[in-house]
């Protein structure tokens, strides 16, 4: 370690400071939260077999079977509240220790002559007589405007606050502006109220619970905590824990003031339908048919919650994407009873460990001469820290696995960058990578621009113009020639076309058999890449005459080609394996350009461009409108065009091409307006014979069999 600072004191200090600062920034900004959530979930899943609820906790679940069982008897959910009164009596008969409802009873079901309905009165009476029933309370933040704002910030009833709120120190209001609480007769009868609101983490997964909630200066306990603390408890919040003047130990808090719960895999649960059926059998005197005896709840904390999908109380947790919400409160209570709440390693300790790992990793990379030595120690640190985090989880300790490992990785790669990268090696790498794709002039431009060299090494989404060309009927040609002659033909053709692409600032991606794939707009940023690409394609079309003459002179058959062009977003980067990388593009835009090339044959055009390419042209290039199509695999239709001549053509050629383009727009307008006869006559005047004949035949077909109402002019292509 001393040797490290002795050899490179300034560089070492700078690197350590920068890496430690970056690690702190990533951690404090929350950039690493998602990764840490993943490691926490993996630890939870690994230890799930140990996550069994306290034996004194049971759940009565309103599940799908319960809804089906009860529907013929009492109708659809919500059920009459008198049923819950019967349930309370049944549980009290069995000797339950506490009855905890994860169901909001916020409004009277029915008011008769300004008095309480029999159902509400029955539930309130059973709650009062039990002396052990806890009901749900919820605080929310609503965003209302205008006249609806008067419904917000209503004070809680004074008798509710006096009966159920806690004395406290150190809490702050979180900005909730609305409360949902039981109807007065019910909260007056309840032993306690518990908050059912639980907030997910940023990734939508529920891992933590806020044990206490402050609303309008009044403090209330979470539902899973309420049965354990008397209302005369004084709750004191400190930086990393909540102290209670009761038999409960202090509650460990994370940086957000919440308790990280150790979620449960196993809990004793009963279907609500089965319990209600047992109650009915008891009332009917059919004691021998009772499936769930009341004494099964003796000494139990009994939660009543919902798991049926339609009741919308399913939460995504590390154990399941469809965990009943009541299980979060069950987990909290079980953790408290078992003293298994998760404790966090202090943040300061995590940062000190990260700093130590940075120093050790830097020394390993800079001082070791062999690659094995440089990589072995960092890998061991990562493995040991991950294993330690997994082990400590079993003892209810949560260490931040991600931040120290990120510190190791940052140091590892930064150190290699410091050792490995130099100006000469960078230029060599760029030349080796891009020499196959770019013209010498373009390659030199990149080599002379350091910022550009750095940018092209990154994978990005870029707006590009993508080009595909293909030799028509090449299979037949290749089968009729010896292999050497096929190669000679391709080299003759590719050589001319590649030079044209390079001369128009294009990047030659690859040859795919007899096809050429190229793109414009990267790595050199070209402002008008659509124009350059289309101009290159038109030059290739003109050069085909020269190519065919050369082929004839060599005794080879002539060829014809099709070219497809599309402008859109694509993913650009070095893609492949460690043994072979290609600087290439992928994405839907690439696929669409290929599909457009495939349309050139049926539409009898050498070049077809998409509407986005047509609209991106920076100078006037006459283009005939061809059709509006929906290619296979795409939901949205696109207009396709055929460019007619390069922008630098002589005035006579430009005027003639412009007239053709104008007339094609008229033809297609008549076609879209379903003026079939007029369209046929217009297409007869279009000097693109093969394409014109195709559209005339289509119009004749529609003339005899008109399209369905709502026809939008889109021609659906069923093949690629």
C-alpha positions, 0 to 999 in steps of 0.5 A: 500500500505504501508503495502505491502512494510512493510511486504515484502520490498525486495520481493515487490521491486524485484517483481515490478522492475522485472515486470516493466522491463518485461513490458518495454521489451515486449513493446519495443521489439514489442512483444505486437504489434500484440495484440495492433493491434487487440485492435486498429482494434476492436476500429475501428470496434466499431466506424465505424458508425461514420467514414463518410468521409468529405462531400467535398470528393468523389471517382470515382472508377474503379470497376468490373462494370466499366471494363465490361462496358468499355471493348466493347468501349475501350478494356481491362484495362489500358484504353486510357489516353485520357479518363482521359483527358475527365474525367478531363474536365468533373470534371472541368466543374462541379467545382471540387476543386481538382482532385487526381489520385491514378493511376500511369502514368509512361510511354508514351503509344505510341511514334509516330515519337519521339513525344507525342502520342495523348492520352498522349498529351490529358491527359497532356493538360487536366491536365495543363488546369485544374490547380487542378489535382494531379498525383501519384508518388511512391518510392520503394526499389528494390533488383537487382543484376548484370547488373540490378543494373545500373537501381537503384538510378537514380536521379529525373528530376530537373524540377520535383524536382523544381516544386513539392518537399518541403523544409524541416527540420528533415527528413531522407532517408528511403533507397528507390532506385527507383522511378516511376513518371509520364511522363515529360509532365504530371508532368510538367502539374500537380498541384502537385504530391503525394506519393501512397506508403503505408506500412502495419503493421507487420501483413499485415494490413494497418492502418498508412500512412507516410505523407512525403517521402524523396528520394535522399534529396527531400521531397514529400507529401503523395497523401492524403496530397498533395492537402492541402499544397502549394509547398512553405510550409516548413515541419519541423519534430520533435520527435512526430509531423510534423509542417507546415507553413500553415493553417494545424495543426501539424501532430501527429506521432507515434514512427515509424514516421507515422500518424495513420489514422481513416479509413472511413466506408462511402464515396460518390463513383461513378462507373467510368463506369457510369461517362464515360457514362455520359461524352459520353451522354453529348458529344452526347447531351443527357442531359436528360440521364446523370446519373452523372451530372458534378455539383455533383462534385462542390467544391469536392476533387475527387479521382480516384482509383481502386477497381476491384480485377484484378487491384491489389490495394486492401488492408487489413484494420481493416474495410475490407480485401479488401479495395481499396488502394485509401481509405487510401488516402481518409481517410488521407485527410478526417481526415485532413479536419475534424481535426480527425487524431488520437493522441497517448498518450505519451509513457512515460505516458503509462509506468507510468500507467503500473507501477501504475497498477503493484503496485495496482495489486500486493497489491490486490493479496498479501494483500487480503485473499479471492480469490474474493478480489484478482481477482476483482480489477485486473479485474476492472482495465482491464475493466476500462482501456479497456473502457477508450481506447474505449471511447477516440478513439471517441475523436481521441485519441489512448491509448495503451491498451495492455501494461498496461493490460499485466502489470496487467496480469503479476503481477496477475499471478506472485503474485499467483505464489509467494504465491502458489508454493512451493517445497512440493506442486510441488512434490505433484502435479507432483506425482498426475499428472504423477503417472498414466502414469509412472513407480515408478522409472521414477516418482521418477526420475522426482521428484528428478529433479527440472528442469525436473519438470518445463519442463513437466508442459509446453505444447510442440511439441516433437519428440515421438514414439507413440504406439497403440494396440487393441484386435481383434474382441473384440466386439464379445468377449465382447458380449459373456461374462458377464460384470464382465468377460469382465473386468477380461479379460481386467485387465489380459491383461492390467496388463501384457502389462502395465508392459512391457511398463513401463519396457521399459521407456514408458509413458502409455497415456490411455486405450481406451476401449480395446485399449492401447495408449502409447508413448516414449520420454516424459516426460523422454527424451529417446535418442533411444525411437523408439528402446525402443517402438518397443522392448516393442511391440515385448515383448508384442507379446511374452507375449501374449502367457502367457496372453492367457494361463492365460485367459484359466486357468480362463475360458476366451477366448484367444485374438489376438492383433494388434499394430501400431507404428509411430515416429513423432512430437506431441503436448504434455501437460496437456489437458482437462478442469479445472475439469479434465486434462490428460497428453496426446499427440495430432496431426497427428502423433498420428492419423497415429499411430492409422491408422497403428494399423488398418492396422495390420489386413488386412496385417495379422501382429501383429505389423506394424511400419512406415518408420520413426520409422524404420529409427530411430531404434538405433540397429538392429531389423530385419523388413520385408517390408510390403507395401508402402501405403497412408492412408486415410486423408494423402497426402504423402505415407509411407513405412510400416514394420513388426518387426520380433524379439527383438534385444536381441533374440538368434543368431539363431532367429536373423539369421532366422528373418534377412533372412526373412527381407532380402527376403521381401525386395527382394519381394517388390523390384520386386513388385515395378519394376512390375515384377509380375511373379517374385514377385509372385514366391518370395512371395511364398518363404516368410515364412509369409503365410497370408501376402504372400498370400495377396501380391501374389493375388495383383500381380496376379491382376496386372498381368492381369490388369497392373497399369496405366503408372506412377504407383509409387507402392503406395497402397491407403487405402480408409478406416480408 
